Amino acid sequence: MELNMTLKGLELWKATGGFANEPHVHDDWYQLTLPVRGQCHLVQERHAYPLKAGIGIIAHPQTEHYFEIGSDSAVIVIKFRKPPLGSFEGVESRGGRAEFRPTQTFDPAEISSLFRGWNSILLDDVPEMLQVQETEMAIETYLRRMLTGQENGKRTVNPGTFIDPHLQRVLDYIHSAYTGPMDIDSMAMVAHQSRYHFMRSFKALTGTTPYQYLLNLRVEEASKRLRHTTDSVTTISYELGFSSVSQFYRAFQRVYVMTPMEYRNHV
C-alpha cells in the first residue's frame, strides 16, 4: 500500500505490506528513506544497504537508487528539493548543492507519529493555507534537526517579559482579522522577521502556533455566539472563517470536549 502527500518542494509517502521499485534517479530531489518497521533492502549507486528501523539513508540528486521491503515492513519517504535547504546551516556543499552523510539515525516512533499528524492535516477536505504552511515548516524543521543535528531551539518566556512591539502588532493583526484567511509570510513581514524566526518567537511568546492561536480565537467567538444568538452552527462556522462545518466541529470539540450543539443545549 502506498500513501502519498505532495507539497510545495516536498513530497511524503509511506509504503507498507510489501513494496519494490525500479532503479531510478531524481534530477533535483533529495530522497530520505526511513524504515519504521522491519527491514528495507536498499541499493544506492550499486552499493547495498540492509536497513533496519531507525537507520535511514539519503539519496542526493542524480543518485541512482531503489529499495524493496517485505510484507511485515514499512517505510516512510521524504523527498525535498533545494528550496528547503536554505533553512539548513552548517552543512557541506559541493557545486552549490548541500551534501549530507549517507546514513542517518532517527526515532521510528517519532516520525511515525509526526507522519500521522501531517497526514491528518494534508488529507483534510479543505485545509487552510496557514495550516498547510505550518505543516510544511514542521516537516522542514524535522529535516533540519535530523540532517544537521541541530535541535529545535526551544525557548521559554517568563511572565511579564517585554513583548517585541512587532510581535504585538502581529497579535493585534490576528485579533482584528482572525475570521479571514492568513498566511505565515504576511505575519512574518509584520513581525519584521524571517518565517523561521517568526515561528519560533511566536510559539515562545504564546505557547502555540499561529494557526492554533487563530483557531482558539474562532472557537472562543463561536462559544459566545452559541450562547447569545440563535445563529445556526453552519452560519457561525462560515462567518468565523472555518473551511467547513466538520472542521468547526473538530476544533470546537478539542477545546470544549462536546459538539457545538451539545454546548448550546448545555448552557
URPE-V914169 format. One record per residue. N is the residue number from 0. RES is the residue in one small letter. PHI is phi in radians with two decimals (999 if undefined). PSI is psi in whole degrees, 0 to 359 (none if undefined). Layout:
n;res;phi;psi
N;RES;PHI;PSI
N;RES;PHI;PSI
This chain:
n;res;phi;psi
0;m;999;140
1;e;-2.14;140
2;l;-2.23;123
3;n;-2.16;137
4;m;-2.33;132
5;t;-2.10;132
6;l;-2.22;181
7;k;-1.25;108
8;g;1.35;6
9;l;-2.42;148
10;e;-2.52;133
11;l;-2.21;141
12;w;-2.70;161
13;k;-2.30;136
14;a;-2.10;132
15;t;-2.41;167
16;g;1.21;27
17;g;1.65;122
18;f;-2.78;144
19;a;-2.63;141
20;n;-2.18;170
21;e;-1.55;156
22;p;-0.95;132
23;h;-2.67;168
24;v;-2.32;140
25;h;-1.84;120
26;d;-1.10;317
27;d;-2.33;24
28;w;-2.01;141
29;y;-1.60;144
30;q;-2.22;123
31;l;-1.86;115
32;t;-1.80;121
33;l;-2.17;98
34;p;-1.19;124
35;v;-1.91;350
36;r;-2.70;138
37;g;1.25;213
38;q;-2.21;156
39;c;-2.31;124
40;h;-1.66;108
41;l;-2.03;138
42;v;-2.08;127
43;q;-2.37;122
44;e;0.91;43
45;r;1.16;14
46;h;-1.91;128
47;a;-1.50;135
48;y;-2.17;104
49;p;-1.42;98
50;l;-1.66;141
51;k;-1.98;169
52;a;-0.97;131
53;g;1.75;351
54;i;-2.11;114
55;g;-1.92;174
56;i;-2.50;145
57;i;-1.96;133
58;a;-1.81;122
59;h;-1.34;162
60;p;-0.92;144
61;q;1.18;23
62;t;-1.86;121
63;e;-1.26;136
64;h;-2.77;161
65;y;-2.89;162
66;f;-2.61;167
67;e;-2.50;139
68;i;-2.26;156
69;g;-1.49;182
70;s;-1.21;340
71;d;-1.79;15
72;s;-2.03;164
73;a;-2.57;143
74;v;-2.36;136
75;i;-1.87;133
76;v;-2.07;131
77;i;-2.07;120
78;k;-1.91;140
79;f;-2.54;145
80;r;-1.56;188
81;k;-1.17;323
82;p;-0.89;316
83;p;-1.08;338
84;l;-1.20;344
85;g;-1.09;340
86;s;-1.52;355
87;f;-1.65;134
88;e;-2.11;152
89;g;1.37;20
90;v;-1.87;150
91;e;-1.26;156
92;s;-2.35;151
93;r;-2.46;119
94;g;1.08;33
95;g;1.40;7
96;r;-2.05;133
97;a;-1.15;142
98;e;-2.08;127
99;f;-2.05;156
100;r;-1.12;144
101;p;-1.05;310
102;t;-1.68;146
103;q;-2.36;140
104;t;-1.69;147
105;f;-2.72;170
106;d;-1.71;110
107;p;-1.02;322
108;a;-1.16;321
109;e;-1.14;310
110;i;-1.19;328
111;s;-1.12;317
112;s;-1.15;316
113;l;-1.08;317
114;f;-1.06;318
115;r;-1.06;319
116;g;-1.16;315
117;w;-1.08;319
118;n;-1.09;317
119;s;-1.13;329
120;i;-1.38;310
121;l;-1.28;337
122;l;-1.69;10
123;d;-1.11;157
124;d;-0.99;308
125;v;-2.43;77
126;p;-1.16;144
127;e;-1.35;153
128;m;-0.99;315
129;l;-1.09;321
130;q;-1.13;317
131;v;-1.14;317
132;q;-1.08;319
133;e;-1.13;323
134;t;-1.14;316
135;e;-0.99;315
136;m;-1.22;327
137;a;-1.14;320
138;i;-1.15;315
139;e;-1.12;323
140;t;-1.12;319
141;y;-1.07;315
142;l;-1.07;314
143;r;-1.07;315
144;r;-1.11;318
145;m;-1.27;315
146;l;-1.42;340
147;t;-2.02;351
148;g;1.38;8
149;q;-1.40;143
150;e;-1.48;175
151;n;-1.24;345
152;g;1.25;47
153;k;-1.16;142
154;r;-2.31;155
155;t;-2.17;153
156;v;-2.15;124
157;n;-1.31;149
158;p;-0.97;138
159;g;1.49;1
160;t;-1.10;140
161;f;-1.07;131
162;i;-1.61;128
163;d;-0.92;127
164;p;-1.03;331
165;h;-1.20;320
166;l;-1.18;325
167;q;-1.09;323
168;r;-1.16;327
169;v;-1.12;315
170;l;-1.08;318
171;d;-1.08;320
172;y;-1.09;314
173;i;-1.11;315
174;h;-1.13;331
175;s;-1.51;343
176;a;-2.42;28
177;y;-1.24;348
178;t;-1.48;352
179;g;-1.86;175
180;p;-1.21;144
181;m;-2.38;160
182;d;-2.49;158
183;i;-1.13;320
184;d;-1.06;319
185;s;-1.14;318
186;m;-1.14;317
187;a;-1.10;325
188;m;-1.14;318
189;v;-1.10;323
190;a;-1.40;353
191;h;1.01;41
192;q;-2.34;161
193;s;-1.21;160
194;r;-1.08;326
195;y;-1.28;317
196;h;-1.11;320
197;f;-1.08;314
198;m;-1.06;319
199;r;-1.17;313
200;s;-1.23;326
201;f;-1.15;316
202;k;-1.19;324
203;a;-1.10;324
204;l;-1.35;316
205;t;-1.82;343
206;g;1.42;7
207;t;-2.62;175
208;t;-1.51;162
209;p;-0.98;321
210;y;-1.15;316
211;q;-1.16;324
212;y;-1.08;316
213;l;-1.07;313
214;l;-1.07;318
215;n;-1.08;321
216;l;-1.11;317
217;r;-1.11;317
218;v;-1.15;320
219;e;-1.07;315
220;e;-1.17;323
221;a;-1.07;319
222;s;-1.09;323
223;k;-1.15;318
224;r;-1.21;327
225;l;-1.17;327
226;r;-1.39;322
227;h;-1.96;358
228;t;-2.29;170
229;t;-1.85;15
230;d;-1.02;143
231;s;-1.23;160
232;v;-1.06;322
233;t;-1.11;315
234;t;-1.07;313
235;i;-1.06;317
236;s;-1.01;308
237;y;-1.33;327
238;e;-1.20;335
239;l;-1.63;2
240;g;1.62;7
241;f;-1.19;143
242;s;-1.28;339
243;s;-2.81;163
244;v;-1.14;322
245;s;-1.12;323
246;q;-1.14;320
247;f;-1.05;314
248;y;-1.03;314
249;r;-1.11;315
250;a;-1.13;319
251;f;-1.17;318
252;q;-1.18;329
253;r;-1.11;327
254;v;-1.52;314
255;y;-1.83;356
256;v;0.97;34
257;m;-2.80;162
258;t;-1.33;163
259;p;-0.99;320
260;m;-1.20;321
261;e;-1.11;321
262;y;-1.11;314
263;r;-1.07;316
264;n;-1.22;330
265;h;-1.27;322
266;v;-1.58;none
